[in-house]
Amino acid sequence: MADKTLTCKDCGAEFVFTEGEQQFYAEKGFTNEPQRCPDCRKARKEQRRNNNYNN
């Protein structure tokens, strides 16, 4: 495996999907590559967490 450069579907920024991350995804059984950069993933996680507190 080699590092892959992907494009975030939210902000359009390019980010690297490292070989180590690819191995982690494979070990967890994930078949899809990440669609969001780490910053957008973090923001989305925070947003979901805040929505859960408000309900």
A tleap script that builds the chain and sets N, CA, C and O, in Angstrom:
source leaprc.protein.ff14SB
mol = sequence {
  NMET ALA ASP LYS THR LEU THR CYS LYS ASP
  CYS GLY ALA GLU PHE VAL PHE THR GLU GLY
  GLU GLN GLN PHE TYR ALA GLU LYS GLY PHE
  THR ASN GLU PRO GLN ARG CYS PRO ASP CYS
  ARG LYS ALA ARG LYS GLU GLN ARG ARG ASN
  ASN ASN TYR ASN CASN
}
set mol.1.N position { 0.846 -1.189 0.000 }
set mol.1.CA position { 0.000 0.000 0.000 }
set mol.1.C position { 0.884 1.243 0.000 }
set mol.1.O position { 1.980 1.249 0.562 }
set mol.2.N position { 0.394 2.269 -0.628 }
set mol.2.CA position { 1.087 3.555 -0.639 }
set mol.2.C position { 0.120 4.626 -0.154 }
set mol.2.O position { -1.096 4.451 -0.232 }
set mol.3.N position { 0.658 5.738 0.347 }
set mol.3.CA position { -0.191 6.859 0.738 }
set mol.3.C position { -1.026 7.292 -0.457 }
set mol.3.O position { -0.569 7.243 -1.598 }
set mol.4.N position { -2.269 7.721 -0.181 }
set mol.4.CA position { -3.163 8.207 -1.235 }
set mol.4.C position { -3.560 9.637 -0.914 }
set mol.4.O position { -3.776 9.984 0.247 }
set mol.5.N position { -3.652 10.456 -1.935 }
set mol.5.CA position { -4.156 11.812 -1.769 }
set mol.5.C position { -5.629 11.806 -2.154 }
set mol.5.O position { -5.992 11.446 -3.274 }
set mol.6.N position { -6.468 12.209 -1.210 }
set mol.6.CA position { -7.913 12.242 -1.422 }
set mol.6.C position { -8.407 13.678 -1.315 }
set mol.6.O position { -7.701 14.542 -0.795 }
set mol.7.N position { -9.609 13.934 -1.802 }
set mol.7.CA position { -10.216 15.259 -1.734 }
set mol.7.C position { -11.426 15.212 -0.815 }
set mol.7.O position { -12.291 14.349 -0.964 }
set mol.8.N position { -11.486 16.128 0.126 }
set mol.8.CA position { -12.587 16.206 1.095 }
set mol.8.C position { -13.872 16.606 0.380 }
set mol.8.O position { -13.884 17.545 -0.417 }
set mol.9.N position { -14.955 15.885 0.670 }
set mol.9.CA position { -16.224 16.192 0.017 }
set mol.9.C position { -16.913 17.412 0.633 }
set mol.9.O position { -17.839 17.960 0.034 }
set mol.10.N position { -16.474 17.845 1.819 }
set mol.10.CA position { -17.075 19.020 2.450 }
set mol.10.C position { -16.366 20.314 2.057 }
set mol.10.O position { -17.005 21.259 1.594 }
set mol.11.N position { -15.042 20.356 2.243 }
set mol.11.CA position { -14.322 21.613 2.018 }
set mol.11.C position { -13.499 21.622 0.735 }
set mol.11.O position { -13.018 22.676 0.320 }
set mol.12.N position { -13.330 20.466 0.103 }
set mol.12.CA position { -12.589 20.395 -1.152 }
set mol.12.C position { -11.080 20.345 -0.998 }
set mol.12.O position { -10.361 20.313 -1.996 }
set mol.13.N position { -10.583 20.338 0.243 }
set mol.13.CA position { -9.143 20.291 0.468 }
set mol.13.C position { -8.609 18.888 0.201 }
set mol.13.O position { -9.305 17.893 0.403 }
set mol.14.N position { -7.370 18.831 -0.253 }
set mol.14.CA position { -6.721 17.538 -0.431 }
set mol.14.C position { -6.100 17.124 0.894 }
set mol.14.O position { -5.590 17.962 1.636 }
set mol.15.N position { -6.145 15.832 1.188 }
set mol.15.CA position { -5.521 15.299 2.392 }
set mol.15.C position { -4.943 13.930 2.075 }
set mol.15.O position { -5.359 13.275 1.119 }
set mol.16.N position { -3.984 13.505 2.879 }
set mol.16.CA position { -3.302 12.241 2.641 }
set mol.16.C position { -3.938 11.154 3.496 }
set mol.16.O position { -4.088 11.305 4.708 }
set mol.17.N position { -4.304 10.070 2.853 }
set mol.17.CA position { -4.795 8.857 3.507 }
set mol.17.C position { -3.570 7.947 3.597 }
set mol.17.O position { -3.229 7.252 2.640 }
set mol.18.N position { -2.918 7.962 4.753 }
set mol.18.CA position { -1.623 7.304 4.886 }
set mol.18.C position { -1.746 5.789 4.829 }
set mol.18.O position { -2.824 5.218 4.992 }
set mol.19.N position { -0.612 5.170 4.592 }
set mol.19.CA position { -0.550 3.709 4.559 }
set mol.19.C position { -1.012 3.131 5.900 }
set mol.19.O position { -1.738 2.137 5.933 }
set mol.20.N position { -0.595 3.747 6.992 }
set mol.20.CA position { -0.997 3.292 8.320 }
set mol.20.C position { -2.503 3.403 8.529 }
set mol.20.O position { -3.121 2.504 9.099 }
set mol.21.N position { -3.097 4.507 8.069 }
set mol.21.CA position { -4.545 4.663 8.180 }
set mol.21.C position { -5.262 3.622 7.331 }
set mol.21.O position { -6.291 3.085 7.742 }
set mol.22.N position { -4.722 3.336 6.147 }
set mol.22.CA position { -5.323 2.330 5.277 }
set mol.22.C position { -5.298 0.965 5.954 }
set mol.22.O position { -6.270 0.215 5.872 }
set mol.23.N position { -4.195 0.639 6.623 }
set mol.23.CA position { -4.109 -0.635 7.333 }
set mol.23.C position { -5.118 -0.685 8.475 }
set mol.23.O position { -5.766 -1.708 8.692 }
set mol.24.N position { -5.248 0.421 9.203 }
set mol.24.CA position { -6.221 0.501 10.297 }
set mol.24.C position { -7.634 0.278 9.775 }
set mol.24.O position { -8.395 -0.494 10.358 }
set mol.25.N position { -7.989 0.944 8.686 }
set mol.25.CA position { -9.316 0.778 8.092 }
set mol.25.C position { -9.537 -0.672 7.695 }
set mol.25.O position { -10.613 -1.221 7.934 }
set mol.26.N position { -8.532 -1.302 7.091 }
set mol.26.CA position { -8.649 -2.694 6.662 }
set mol.26.C position { -8.840 -3.616 7.863 }
set mol.26.O position { -9.646 -4.544 7.806 }
set mol.27.N position { -8.108 -3.369 8.947 }
set mol.27.CA position { -8.237 -4.191 10.152 }
set mol.27.C position { -9.625 -4.070 10.764 }
set mol.27.O position { -10.146 -5.039 11.315 }
set mol.28.N position { -10.221 -2.902 10.672 }
set mol.28.CA position { -11.558 -2.674 11.216 }
set mol.28.C position { -12.657 -3.172 10.285 }
set mol.28.O position { -13.833 -3.183 10.649 }
set mol.29.N position { -12.266 -3.586 9.077 }
set mol.29.CA position { -13.252 -4.095 8.123 }
set mol.29.C position { -13.926 -3.014 7.305 }
set mol.29.O position { -14.909 -3.280 6.613 }
set mol.30.N position { -13.408 -1.790 7.375 }
set mol.30.CA position { -13.987 -0.698 6.587 }
set mol.30.C position { -13.588 -0.882 5.126 }
set mol.30.O position { -12.420 -1.126 4.823 }
set mol.31.N position { -14.542 -0.767 4.237 }
set mol.31.CA position { -14.259 -0.953 2.817 }
set mol.31.C position { -14.186 0.362 2.058 }
set mol.31.O position { -13.647 0.401 0.952 }
set mol.32.N position { -14.715 1.439 2.625 }
set mol.32.CA position { -14.691 2.742 1.965 }
set mol.32.C position { -13.562 3.606 2.502 }
set mol.32.O position { -13.213 3.536 3.681 }
set mol.33.N position { -13.001 4.413 1.629 }
set mol.33.CA position { -11.994 5.385 2.051 }
set mol.33.C position { -12.704 6.559 2.721 }
set mol.33.O position { -13.884 6.796 2.464 }
set mol.34.N position { -11.992 7.296 3.582 }
set mol.34.CA position { -12.611 8.476 4.193 }
set mol.34.C position { -12.973 9.504 3.126 }
set mol.34.O position { -12.245 9.683 2.149 }
set mol.35.N position { -14.091 10.168 3.322 }
set mol.35.CA position { -14.544 11.167 2.351 }
set mol.35.C position { -14.285 12.584 2.830 }
set mol.35.O position { -14.404 13.540 2.064 }
set mol.36.N position { -13.926 12.714 4.115 }
set mol.36.CA position { -13.683 14.036 4.682 }
set mol.36.C position { -12.267 14.117 5.234 }
set mol.36.O position { -11.712 13.122 5.699 }
set mol.37.N position { -11.691 15.311 5.177 }
set mol.37.CA position { -10.362 15.536 5.741 }
set mol.37.C position { -10.459 15.455 7.273 }
set mol.37.O position { -11.553 15.541 7.830 }
set mol.38.N position { -9.329 15.293 7.940 }
set mol.38.CA position { -9.377 15.184 9.412 }
set mol.38.C position { -10.076 16.359 10.097 }
set mol.38.O position { -10.790 16.154 11.078 }
set mol.39.N position { -9.887 17.594 9.599 }
set mol.39.CA position { -10.546 18.751 10.216 }
set mol.39.C position { -12.065 18.668 10.078 }
set mol.39.O position { -12.788 18.948 11.034 }
set mol.40.N position { -12.556 18.285 8.891 }
set mol.40.CA position { -14.001 18.181 8.679 }
set mol.40.C position { -14.579 16.990 9.444 }
set mol.40.O position { -15.707 17.055 9.933 }
set mol.41.N position { -13.812 15.904 9.547 }
set mol.41.CA position { -14.268 14.756 10.353 }
set mol.41.C position { -14.432 15.168 11.804 }
set mol.41.O position { -15.420 14.816 12.449 }
set mol.42.N position { -13.461 15.916 12.317 }
set mol.42.CA position { -13.526 16.378 13.702 }
set mol.42.C position { -14.716 17.309 13.908 }
set mol.42.O position { -15.448 17.177 14.889 }
set mol.43.N position { -14.910 18.252 12.981 }
set mol.43.CA position { -16.026 19.196 13.089 }
set mol.43.C position { -17.361 18.460 13.039 }
set mol.43.O position { -18.281 18.793 13.786 }
set mol.44.N position { -17.471 17.469 12.166 }
set mol.44.CA position { -18.710 16.695 12.044 }
set mol.44.C position { -18.974 15.895 13.316 }
set mol.44.O position { -20.116 15.791 13.764 }
set mol.45.N position { -17.920 15.334 13.892 }
set mol.45.CA position { -18.054 14.577 15.140 }
set mol.45.C position { -18.536 15.494 16.273 }
set mol.45.O position { -19.417 15.125 17.050 }
set mol.46.N position { -17.948 16.687 16.353 }
set mol.46.CA position { -18.363 17.658 17.371 }
set mol.46.C position { -19.824 18.063 17.177 }
set mol.46.O position { -20.580 18.183 18.140 }
set mol.47.N position { -20.204 18.270 15.924 }
set mol.47.CA position { -21.577 18.671 15.625 }
set mol.47.C position { -22.556 17.573 16.059 }
set mol.47.O position { -23.595 17.863 16.653 }
set mol.48.N position { -22.221 16.326 15.763 }
set mol.48.CA position { -23.095 15.209 16.160 }
set mol.48.C position { -23.170 15.111 17.674 }
set mol.48.O position { -24.239 14.868 18.232 }
set mol.49.N position { -22.026 15.301 18.347 }
set mol.49.CA position { -22.009 15.216 19.796 }
set mol.49.C position { -22.883 16.320 20.403 }
set mol.49.O position { -23.639 16.067 21.341 }
set mol.50.N position { -22.780 17.538 19.872 }
set mol.50.CA position { -23.582 18.648 20.376 }
set mol.50.C position { -25.071 18.418 20.115 }
set mol.50.O position { -25.899 18.770 20.955 }
set mol.51.N position { -25.420 17.845 18.990 }
set mol.51.CA position { -26.831 17.540 18.697 }
set mol.51.C position { -27.380 16.508 19.659 }
set mol.51.O position { -28.548 16.581 20.041 }
set mol.52.N position { -26.566 15.550 20.057 }
set mol.52.CA position { -27.018 14.529 21.000 }
set mol.52.C position { -27.267 15.131 22.382 }
set mol.52.O position { -28.173 14.685 23.086 }
set mol.53.N position { -26.482 16.134 22.788 }
set mol.53.CA position { -26.686 16.769 24.070 }
set mol.53.C position { -27.941 17.623 24.095 }
set mol.53.O position { -28.562 17.795 25.144 }
set mol.54.N position { -28.316 18.160 22.938 }
set mol.54.CA position { -29.472 19.049 22.866 }
set mol.54.C position { -30.788 18.291 22.772 }
set mol.54.O position { -31.853 18.889 22.922 }
set mol.55.N position { -30.735 17.004 22.530 }
set mol.55.CA position { -31.988 16.228 22.391 }
set mol.55.C position { -32.405 15.587 23.663 }
set mol.55.O position { -33.431 14.907 23.704 }
savepdb mol mol.pdb
quit
